[in-house]
Amino acid sequence: MLPRQIDQPRHRMSQQNTIDERVLGFPQGEAATMARPDATALPQPGPRTGGLLDPARPSHRWWVAVTVTLSGFLVTMSQTAVQVALPQIMTVFGLNLAQAQWIVTAYVIAGAVLVPAVGWLGNWLGNRTLYLLGLSIFVTNSALCACSWSGSSLITFRILQGLGSGPIPPMTMMFLRGIHLKRDTFYCQ
């Protein structure tokens, strides 16, 4: 009678293991081993740990600060460069003053449209994803602006470039605020 009682729970245990393997993707015995503190694997050095850009290093926050500040500078520099080069752009594409104003105005309006929604988009997509998406749209359309063939194509690419640059300044401020500890922050009293 004793062997039969032992076999019955073992059969139930094998059913449970089969369910665990199908649902979780690993056997229950392995899950129990992973749950033990002495069986926990220590982090192994790999491509994302131990280097200069390791998030555990104190210098990591300064690399993040330099990166996001540089991208914020590029957004501002793009607008300034277009304003300085506007007379030459008008000459090359044969634009009148009303058409040339749209090159600057379309960029500013497109960038300003996204600013109120940056917080919600950051929560929905993730802050890093939104930042990288905006930066990639900005850089791609900057290259397309350089390759534009007419005034209307330049205005179109500037609108798309403005949509990409809209989230960058608020996200830059958010990242810069997030990388510094409270003890590093100065408050006015």
matplotlib code that plots the C-alpha trace (Angstrom):
import matplotlib.pyplot as plt

x = [0.0, 2.9, 4.5, 1.1, 0.6, 4.1, 3.5, 0.3, 1.9, 4.8, 2.3, 0.7, 4.1, 5.0, 1.7, 2.6, 6.1, 4.6, 2.3, 5.2, 7.3, 4.5, 3.6, 6.8, 9.2, 11.4, 10.9, 9.7, 12.8, 14.8, 12.5, 13.0, 16.8, 16.7, 14.6, 17.3, 19.6, 22.8, 21.9, 21.5, 23.9, 26.2, 26.4, 29.1, 31.2, 29.8, 29.3, 27.1, 29.0, 32.4, 33.3, 33.6, 29.8, 28.7, 25.7, 27.1, 30.1, 29.9, 31.1, 28.0, 25.8, 28.3, 28.3, 24.5, 24.7, 27.2, 25.1, 21.8, 23.3, 25.0, 21.7, 19.9, 22.7, 22.3, 18.5, 19.3, 22.1, 19.9, 17.5, 20.3, 22.1, 18.9, 18.2, 21.8, 21.7, 18.1, 19.3, 21.4, 18.5, 16.2, 18.6, 19.2, 15.6, 14.2, 11.9, 10.2, 10.2, 6.7, 7.9, 11.2, 9.5, 7.8, 11.1, 11.7, 8.0, 7.1, 9.9, 9.0, 5.3, 5.9, 8.3, 5.9, 3.0, 4.6, 5.9, 2.6, 2.3, 5.9, 5.1, 2.2, 4.3, 7.2, 4.9, 3.4, 6.5, 9.1, 11.4, 14.4, 12.4, 10.7, 14.1, 15.8, 12.8, 12.7, 16.5, 16.4, 13.6, 15.5, 18.8, 17.1, 15.2, 18.3, 19.9, 16.8, 16.8, 20.4, 19.3, 16.1, 15.5, 13.0, 11.6, 8.5, 10.5, 12.7, 9.6, 8.2, 11.4, 11.7, 8.2, 9.2, 12.5, 10.5, 8.4, 11.5, 13.1, 10.0, 10.6, 14.3, 14.6, 12.1, 13.5, 17.0, 15.9, 14.2, 17.3, 19.6, 17.4, 17.2, 20.9, 21.8, 21.2, 19.2, 22.4, 23.8, 20.8, 20.6, 17.4, 16.5, 15.2]
y = [0.0, 2.3, 2.1, 2.9, 6.0, 7.2, 6.5, 8.6, 11.8, 11.2, 10.9, 14.2, 15.8, 14.6, 16.2, 19.4, 19.3, 18.9, 21.9, 23.9, 23.0, 24.0, 27.2, 28.5, 27.0, 25.2, 22.2, 22.8, 21.2, 23.9, 26.6, 25.3, 25.4, 28.9, 30.0, 28.9, 31.8, 29.6, 28.6, 32.1, 32.9, 35.8, 38.4, 37.4, 39.9, 40.4, 43.1, 45.2, 45.0, 46.0, 48.6, 52.3, 52.7, 50.3, 51.7, 50.7, 53.0, 56.6, 57.9, 56.5, 59.4, 61.8, 59.9, 60.1, 63.8, 64.5, 62.4, 64.1, 67.6, 67.0, 66.0, 69.1, 71.2, 69.7, 70.5, 74.1, 74.3, 73.0, 75.9, 78.5, 77.1, 77.3, 80.9, 81.9, 80.0, 81.2, 83.8, 81.2, 78.6, 81.2, 81.8, 78.1, 77.0, 80.3, 80.9, 84.2, 85.5, 84.0, 80.5, 80.8, 81.8, 78.4, 76.7, 78.1, 78.4, 74.8, 73.4, 75.4, 74.6, 70.9, 70.8, 72.7, 70.4, 67.4, 69.2, 69.0, 65.3, 64.4, 63.2, 61.0, 59.6, 59.0, 56.9, 55.1, 54.3, 54.6, 57.6, 56.0, 54.7, 58.1, 59.9, 57.5, 57.6, 61.4, 61.5, 59.0, 60.9, 64.2, 62.8, 61.0, 64.1, 66.3, 64.1, 64.4, 68.2, 68.2, 66.1, 68.1, 68.9, 71.8, 74.3, 72.2, 69.1, 71.1, 72.4, 68.9, 67.5, 70.4, 69.6, 66.0, 67.1, 69.4, 66.4, 64.5, 67.4, 68.3, 65.7, 66.2, 69.4, 68.2, 64.7, 66.1, 68.1, 64.9, 62.8, 65.4, 65.7, 61.9, 61.2, 63.5, 62.4, 64.6, 65.4, 66.9, 69.1, 72.6, 74.2, 77.9, 78.7]
z = [0.0, 0.8, -2.7, -4.3, -2.2, -3.2, -6.9, -6.9, -5.7, -8.1, -11.0, -9.9, -9.7, -13.2, -14.5, -12.7, -14.2, -17.6, -17.1, -15.8, -18.9, -21.3, -19.5, -18.1, -20.6, -18.0, -15.7, -12.2, -10.7, -12.5, -11.2, -7.7, -8.2, -9.5, -6.5, -4.1, -3.1, -3.2, -6.8, -8.1, -10.9, -10.4, -13.2, -15.7, -17.5, -20.9, -23.6, -21.3, -18.1, -16.9, -19.5, -19.6, -20.3, -17.5, -15.7, -12.4, -12.9, -11.5, -14.9, -16.6, -15.7, -17.2, -20.5, -20.5, -19.7, -22.6, -25.0, -24.4, -24.1, -27.5, -29.1, -27.6, -29.0, -32.5, -32.4, -31.6, -34.0, -36.8, -36.4, -36.2, -39.3, -41.4, -40.3, -41.3, -44.6, -45.5, -48.1, -50.0, -49.8, -51.3, -54.2, -54.9, -54.9, -56.3, -53.3, -52.5, -48.9, -48.0, -49.1, -47.3, -44.1, -44.1, -43.9, -40.5, -39.3, -40.3, -38.2, -35.2, -35.3, -35.9, -33.0, -30.7, -31.5, -29.7, -26.6, -24.6, -25.4, -24.5, -21.0, -22.1, -25.0, -22.7, -20.4, -23.3, -25.3, -22.6, -22.2, -23.8, -26.8, -27.3, -27.1, -29.6, -31.9, -31.9, -32.4, -35.3, -37.0, -36.6, -37.9, -40.9, -41.9, -41.5, -44.1, -46.3, -45.9, -47.2, -50.2, -51.0, -54.6, -54.4, -51.9, -51.2, -50.5, -48.1, -46.3, -46.1, -44.7, -42.2, -40.9, -40.4, -38.8, -36.5, -35.4, -34.6, -32.7, -30.6, -27.9, -27.6, -25.5, -22.8, -22.8, -22.5, -19.4, -18.0, -18.5, -17.0, -14.0, -13.6, -13.7, -10.8, -7.3, -4.9, -3.0, -6.2, -6.9, -5.6, -4.6, -4.2, -0.8]

ax = plt.figure().add_subplot(projection="3d")
ax.plot(x, y, z, "-o")
ax.set_aspect("equal")
plt.show()
